Amino acid sequence: MTKKASAKPTPKTPAKAAAKAAPKSRAKKEAVAKKAITKKAVKSRELPIDALSHSADETVLDRLYDVVLSRKGTDPSLSHSSRLLSRGTYKIAQKFGEEAVECVIEAVAGRKDLLVGESADVLYHLIVLWVDAGVTPDEIWAELRRREGTSGIAEKASRPKETLPK
């Protein structure tokens, strides 16, 4: 009796093909996934190629801000950042809120791996909101430095009290 060879369908996209052929170790799988994401980001023009030569350190948010800022006023069909910025503050804030809720859901569910991804989404959409509002990372970093070393309770108590109109 001859065994019939099963014809497995071939993946239709390079990313699927890479995933199918990916090595089994977790570190290698993550490296393959990161490389696919990086190639996709460069191909979609979301990240400039030179941004990829930097490591993910404390300046990554500054670099991301620069990329998003460079997309302001450009063709919305070429960039997700440009598309968000062209839709206005309301839609940007709505998207930021959606991502924040997804982040909270993953935290409450205890899914650390998904929390990491959602946290990155929150930071990205917060930066889009900053660009839209004309806020720079340096303003945020200065405020964080001002608060550094002050307890959260003391810092909150030092804020002016808001009174609601009667």
GROMACS elastic network, one bead per residue, 0.5 to 0.9 nm:
[ bonds ]
;  ai    aj funct       b0    kb
    3     6     6  0.89268   500
    7    10     6  0.89054   500
    9    12     6  0.87608   500
   10    17     6  0.76113   500
   11    14     6  0.74743   500
   11    15     6  0.85009   500
   11    16     6  0.55618   500
   11    17     6  0.52913   500
   11    20     6  0.79200   500
   12    15     6  0.86601   500
   12    16     6  0.69437   500
   12    17     6  0.74160   500
   13    16     6  0.52604   500
   13    17     6  0.62552   500
   13    18     6  0.86473   500
   14    18     6  0.60216   500
   14    19     6  0.84750   500
   14    36     6  0.87420   500
   15    18     6  0.50515   500
   15    19     6  0.60846   500
   15    20     6  0.85332   500
   15    33     6  0.84139   500
   15    36     6  0.61997   500
   15    37     6  0.87957   500
   16    20     6  0.60362   500
   16    21     6  0.85565   500
   17    20     6  0.50671   500
   17    21     6  0.61815   500
   17    22     6  0.83905   500
   18    21     6  0.51630   500
   18    22     6  0.57689   500
   18    32     6  0.73452   500
   18    33     6  0.85587   500
   18    36     6  0.80885   500
   19    23     6  0.85475   500
   19    29     6  0.78675   500
   19    32     6  0.73502   500
   19    33     6  0.74948   500
   19    36     6  0.89651   500
   20    23     6  0.86559   500
   22    25     6  0.87364   500
   22    28     6  0.74498   500
   22    29     6  0.61230   500
   22    32     6  0.68333   500
   22    33     6  0.89831   500
   23    26     6  0.82750   500
   23    28     6  0.60800   500
   23    29     6  0.62321   500
   23    32     6  0.86062   500
   24    27     6  0.86942   500
   24    28     6  0.71101   500
   24    29     6  0.66200   500
   25    28     6  0.53235   500
   25    29     6  0.61411   500
   25    30     6  0.86756   500
   26    29     6  0.50239   500
   26    30     6  0.61321   500
   26    31     6  0.85636   500
   27    30     6  0.51685   500
   27    31     6  0.61841   500
   27    32     6  0.86830   500
   28    32     6  0.61537   500
   28    33     6  0.85573   500
   29    32     6  0.51514   500
   29    33     6  0.61584   500
   29    34     6  0.85606   500
   30    33     6  0.50357   500
   30    34     6  0.59936   500
   30    35     6  0.84743   500
   31    34     6  0.50863   500
   31    35     6  0.60869   500
   31    36     6  0.86043   500
   32    35     6  0.51269   500
   32    36     6  0.62133   500
   32    37     6  0.86602   500
   33    36     6  0.51213   500
   33    37     6  0.61750   500
   33    38     6  0.85207   500
   34    37     6  0.51042   500
   34    38     6  0.60020   500
   34    39     6  0.85436   500
   35    38     6  0.50039   500
   35    39     6  0.60899   500
   35    40     6  0.84999   500
   36    39     6  0.51702   500
   36    40     6  0.61126   500
   36    41     6  0.85959   500
   37    40     6  0.50235   500
   37    41     6  0.60913   500
   37    42     6  0.86380   500
   38    41     6  0.50828   500
   38    42     6  0.62264   500
   38    43     6  0.84869   500
   38    47     6  0.83327   500
   38    52     6  0.77644   500
   39    42     6  0.51865   500
   39    43     6  0.59721   500
   39    44     6  0.85107   500
   40    43     6  0.50165   500
   40    44     6  0.60354   500
   40    45     6  0.84661   500
   40    46     6  0.86191   500
   41    44     6  0.52015   500
   41    45     6  0.61498   500
   41    46     6  0.52191   500
   41    47     6  0.56414   500
   41    48     6  0.84020   500
   42    46     6  0.60680   500
   42    47     6  0.52532   500
   42    48     6  0.61732   500
   42    49     6  0.61943   500
   42    52     6  0.87917   500
   43    46     6  0.76706   500
   43    47     6  0.84287   500
   44    47     6  0.78251   500
   44    78     6  0.70961   500
   44    79     6  0.69872   500
   44    80     6  0.87805   500
   45    48     6  0.64655   500
   45    49     6  0.86829   500
   45    78     6  0.71682   500
   45    79     6  0.66840   500
   46    67     6  0.75540   500
   46    68     6  0.83155   500
   46    71     6  0.85468   500
   46    78     6  0.83425   500
   46    79     6  0.59837   500
   46    80     6  0.72121   500
   46    81     6  0.75885   500
   47    50     6  0.83241   500
   47    51     6  0.65512   500
   47    52     6  0.77409   500
   47    64     6  0.82154   500
   47    67     6  0.66705   500
   47    68     6  0.89966   500
   48    51     6  0.54480   500
   48    52     6  0.73032   500
   48    67     6  0.76218   500
   49    52     6  0.55520   500
   49    53     6  0.75391   500
   50    53     6  0.55100   500
   50    54     6  0.76726   500
   51    54     6  0.58548   500
   51    55     6  0.88024   500
   51    60     6  0.89587   500
   51    63     6  0.72906   500
   51    64     6  0.86461   500
   51    67     6  0.88350   500
   52    55     6  0.75288   500
   54    57     6  0.80974   500
   54    59     6  0.89654   500
   54    60     6  0.80475   500
   55    59     6  0.87710   500
   55    60     6  0.76773   500
   56    59     6  0.74852   500
   56    60     6  0.55772   500
   56    61     6  0.89557   500
   57    60     6  0.56063   500
   57    61     6  0.85659   500
   58    61     6  0.69567   500
   58    62     6  0.81601   500
   59    62     6  0.51665   500
   59    63     6  0.63233   500
   59    64     6  0.86477   500
   60    63     6  0.50961   500
   60    64     6  0.60813   500
   60    65     6  0.85303   500
   61    65     6  0.60130   500
   61    66     6  0.85764   500
   61   123     6  0.81084   500
   61   124     6  0.83459   500
   61   127     6  0.80596   500
   61   137     6  0.78968   500
   62    65     6  0.50507   500
   62    66     6  0.63180   500
   62    67     6  0.87931   500
   62   136     6  0.89214   500
   62   137     6  0.64686   500
   62   138     6  0.85774   500
   63    66     6  0.50586   500
   63    67     6  0.63442   500
   63    68     6  0.87471   500
   64    67     6  0.50669   500
   64    68     6  0.62155   500
   64    69     6  0.84947   500
   64   124     6  0.76132   500
   64   127     6  0.77533   500
   65    68     6  0.51494   500
   65    69     6  0.59592   500
   65    70     6  0.84667   500
   65   124     6  0.83913   500
   65   127     6  0.59912   500
   65   128     6  0.76696   500
   65   130     6  0.84154   500
   65   131     6  0.74404   500
   65   136     6  0.80711   500
   65   137     6  0.74327   500
   66    69     6  0.50484   500
   66    70     6  0.60660   500
   66    71     6  0.87400   500
   67    70     6  0.51093   500
   67    71     6  0.65383   500
   67    81     6  0.87242   500
   68    71     6  0.51571   500
   68    72     6  0.67879   500
   68    81     6  0.58946   500
   68    82     6  0.76337   500
   68   124     6  0.88145   500
   68   127     6  0.75277   500
   68   128     6  0.64693   500
   68   131     6  0.71912   500
   69    72     6  0.53675   500
   69    73     6  0.89617   500
   69    81     6  0.86259   500
   69    82     6  0.89372   500
   69   128     6  0.80535   500
   69   131     6  0.59872   500
   69   132     6  0.86814   500
   70    73     6  0.81959   500
   70    74     6  0.80097   500
   70    82     6  0.88117   500
   71    74     6  0.53845   500
   71    75     6  0.80970   500
   71    76     6  0.85602   500
   71    79     6  0.70842   500
   71    80     6  0.87650   500
   71    81     6  0.61894   500
   71    82     6  0.50848   500
   71    83     6  0.88751   500
   71    85     6  0.83307   500
   72    75     6  0.87398   500
   72    81     6  0.75401   500
   72    82     6  0.55464   500
   72    83     6  0.89000   500
   72    85     6  0.64389   500
   72    86     6  0.78716   500
   72   131     6  0.79973   500
   72   132     6  0.83247   500
   73    76     6  0.80996   500
   73    82     6  0.66677   500
   73    85     6  0.78490   500
   73    86     6  0.73560   500
   74    77     6  0.87441   500
   74    78     6  0.79393   500
   74    79     6  0.79679   500
   74    82     6  0.59700   500
   74    83     6  0.86306   500
   74    86     6  0.88259   500
   75    78     6  0.56759   500
   75    79     6  0.70748   500
   75    82     6  0.65780   500
   75    83     6  0.76802   500
   75    86     6  0.89951   500
   76    79     6  0.55563   500
   76    80     6  0.69173   500
   76    81     6  0.77444   500
   76    84     6  0.78931   500
   76    85     6  0.83522   500
   76    86     6  0.68972   500
   77    80     6  0.77281   500
   77    82     6  0.79016   500
   77    83     6  0.68321   500
   78    81     6  0.89621   500
   78    82     6  0.75621   500
   78    83     6  0.81045   500
   79    82     6  0.51151   500
   79    83     6  0.61781   500
   79    84     6  0.86778   500
   80    83     6  0.50073   500
   80    84     6  0.62036   500
   80    85     6  0.85960   500
   81    84     6  0.51963   500
   81    85     6  0.61520   500
   81    86     6  0.85559   500
   81   125     6  0.88719   500
   81   128     6  0.69730   500
   82    85     6  0.50786   500
   82    86     6  0.60271   500
   82    87     6  0.86976   500
   83    86     6  0.51642   500
   83    87     6  0.64561   500
   84    87     6  0.53045   500
   84    88     6  0.70678   500
   84    89     6  0.87476   500
   84    91     6  0.72965   500
   84    92     6  0.60580   500
   84    95     6  0.87345   500
   84   128     6  0.76977   500
   85    88     6  0.56634   500
   85    89     6  0.75194   500
   85    91     6  0.86132   500
   85    92     6  0.70000   500
   85   128     6  0.71317   500
   85   129     6  0.83105   500
   85   131     6  0.82521   500
   85   132     6  0.64639   500
   86    89     6  0.88554   500
   87    90     6  0.78637   500
   87    91     6  0.60269   500
   87    92     6  0.72228   500
   88    91     6  0.57520   500
   88    92     6  0.62780   500
   88    93     6  0.86815   500
   88   132     6  0.77059   500
   89    92     6  0.50408   500
   89    93     6  0.59219   500
   89    94     6  0.83630   500
   89   129     6  0.72319   500
   89   132     6  0.66530   500
   89   133     6  0.78600   500
   90    93     6  0.52278   500
   90    94     6  0.60617   500
   90    95     6  0.86560   500
   91    95     6  0.61013   500
   91    96     6  0.85158   500
   92    95     6  0.51769   500
   92    96     6  0.61676   500
   92    97     6  0.86150   500
   92   125     6  0.73339   500
   92   126     6  0.86948   500
   92   128     6  0.71920   500
   92   129     6  0.61584   500
   92   132     6  0.82469   500
   93    97     6  0.61134   500
   93    98     6  0.86188   500
   93   125     6  0.82095   500
   93   126     6  0.83557   500
   93   129     6  0.66635   500
   94    97     6  0.51018   500
   94    98     6  0.62492   500
   94    99     6  0.87311   500
   95    98     6  0.50500   500
   95    99     6  0.62468   500
   95   100     6  0.85728   500
   95   125     6  0.71179   500
   96    99     6  0.52017   500
   96   100     6  0.61397   500
   96   101     6  0.87056   500
   96   121     6  0.83399   500
   96   122     6  0.62659   500
   96   123     6  0.86869   500
   96   124     6  0.85979   500
   96   125     6  0.51754   500
   96   126     6  0.62701   500
   96   128     6  0.86811   500
   96   129     6  0.77506   500
   97   101     6  0.62003   500
   97   102     6  0.86374   500
   97   122     6  0.83175   500
   97   125     6  0.88766   500
   98   101     6  0.52094   500
   98   102     6  0.63038   500
   98   103     6  0.86771   500
   98   122     6  0.87753   500
   99   102     6  0.50435   500
   99   103     6  0.61571   500
   99   104     6  0.86991   500
   99   118     6  0.66481   500
   99   119     6  0.81282   500
   99   121     6  0.63279   500
   99   122     6  0.54254   500
   99   125     6  0.77407   500
  100   104     6  0.62764   500
  100   105     6  0.86620   500
  100   118     6  0.76813   500
  100   119     6  0.78011   500
  100   121     6  0.82713   500
  100   122     6  0.57067   500
  101   104     6  0.50881   500
  101   105     6  0.61681   500
  101   106     6  0.87348   500
  102   105     6  0.50664   500
  102   106     6  0.63555   500
  102   107     6  0.87045   500
  102   115     6  0.83837   500
  102   118     6  0.65273   500
  102   119     6  0.88799   500
  102   122     6  0.89104   500
  103   106     6  0.53103   500
  103   107     6  0.62907   500
  103   108     6  0.87588   500
  103   114     6  0.80732   500
  103   115     6  0.57072   500
  103   116     6  0.83001   500
  103   117     6  0.82979   500
  103   119     6  0.59156   500
  103   121     6  0.84080   500
  103   122     6  0.73900   500
  104   107     6  0.50082   500
  104   108     6  0.61275   500
  104   109     6  0.84657   500
  104   115     6  0.79025   500
  104   118     6  0.86570   500
  105   108     6  0.52418   500
  105   109     6  0.60807   500
  105   110     6  0.85930   500
  105   111     6  0.88675   500
  105   115     6  0.83314   500
  106   110     6  0.61046   500
  106   111     6  0.53470   500
  106   112     6  0.71588   500
  106   113     6  0.86997   500
  106   114     6  0.61738   500
  106   115     6  0.51332   500
  106   116     6  0.89219   500
  106   118     6  0.77875   500
  107   110     6  0.51129   500
  107   111     6  0.62839   500
  107   112     6  0.68764   500
  107   114     6  0.84072   500
  107   115     6  0.58437   500
  108   111     6  0.78729   500
  109   112     6  0.85920   500
  110   113     6  0.89438   500
  110   114     6  0.89115   500
  110   115     6  0.80874   500
  111   114     6  0.55226   500
  111   115     6  0.60563   500
  111   116     6  0.88019   500
  112   116     6  0.62226   500
  112   117     6  0.88753   500
  113   116     6  0.53922   500
  113   117     6  0.68622   500
  113   118     6  0.89762   500
  114   117     6  0.52286   500
  114   118     6  0.61691   500
  114   119     6  0.84533   500
  115   118     6  0.50786   500
  115   119     6  0.58621   500
  115   120     6  0.85536   500
  116   119     6  0.51023   500
  116   120     6  0.63757   500
  116   121     6  0.87936   500
  117   120     6  0.51740   500
  117   121     6  0.63944   500
  117   122     6  0.87885   500
  118   122     6  0.61891   500
  118   123     6  0.86768   500
  119   122     6  0.50020   500
  119   123     6  0.62513   500
  119   124     6  0.86060   500
  120   123     6  0.51505   500
  120   124     6  0.61555   500
  120   125     6  0.86494   500
  121   124     6  0.51115   500
  121   125     6  0.61574   500
  121   126     6  0.84658   500
  122   125     6  0.52523   500
  122   126     6  0.59910   500
  122   127     6  0.85788   500
  123   126     6  0.50076   500
  123   127     6  0.61996   500
  123   128     6  0.87072   500
  124   127     6  0.51728   500
  124   128     6  0.63989   500
  124   129     6  0.87657   500
  125   129     6  0.62278   500
  125   130     6  0.86332   500
  126   130     6  0.62283   500
  126   131     6  0.87306   500
  127   131     6  0.62094   500
  127   132     6  0.85402   500
  127   135     6  0.88666   500
  127   136     6  0.87955   500
  127   137     6  0.83272   500
  128   131     6  0.51415   500
  128   132     6  0.62040   500
  128   133     6  0.86419   500
  129   132     6  0.50605   500
  129   133     6  0.61327   500
  129   134     6  0.85298   500
  129   135     6  0.83601   500
  130   133     6  0.50747   500
  130   134     6  0.59191   500
  130   136     6  0.65656   500
  130   137     6  0.80026   500
  131   134     6  0.51178   500
  131   135     6  0.60635   500
  131   136     6  0.71778   500
  132   135     6  0.77659   500
  133   136     6  0.89395   500
  135   138     6  0.84458   500
  135   139     6  0.67931   500
  135   140     6  0.79183   500
  136   139     6  0.54047   500
  136   140     6  0.68346   500
  136   141     6  0.89015   500
  137   140     6  0.50513   500
  137   141     6  0.60683   500
  137   142     6  0.84965   500
  138   142     6  0.59732   500
  138   143     6  0.85517   500
  139   142     6  0.51582   500
  139   143     6  0.63149   500
  139   144     6  0.87090   500
  140   143     6  0.51578   500
  140   144     6  0.62214   500
  140   145     6  0.86319   500
  141   144     6  0.50269   500
  141   145     6  0.61034   500
  141   146     6  0.85566   500
  142   145     6  0.50414   500
  142   146     6  0.61386   500
  142   147     6  0.87009   500
  143   147     6  0.63255   500
  143   148     6  0.86123   500
  144   147     6  0.51172   500
  144   148     6  0.60336   500
  145   149     6  0.84334   500
  146   149     6  0.83190   500
  146   150     6  0.84215   500
  147   150     6  0.55530   500
  147   151     6  0.81388   500
  147   152     6  0.83703   500
  147   155     6  0.69972   500
  148   151     6  0.81754   500
  150   153     6  0.82709   500
  150   154     6  0.65320   500
  150   155     6  0.61329   500
  151   154     6  0.52279   500
  151   155     6  0.60673   500
  151   156     6  0.85279   500
  152   155     6  0.50583   500
  152   156     6  0.60200   500
  152   157     6  0.84709   500
  153   156     6  0.52690   500
  153   157     6  0.61390   500
  153   158     6  0.86985   500
  154   157     6  0.50606   500
  154   158     6  0.62312   500
  155   158     6  0.52122   500
  155   159     6  0.68495   500
  156   159     6  0.54846   500
  156   160     6  0.88623   500
  157   160     6  0.79885   500
  157   161     6  0.85400   500
  158   161     6  0.86785   500
  159   162     6  0.89336   500
  163   166     6  0.89986   500
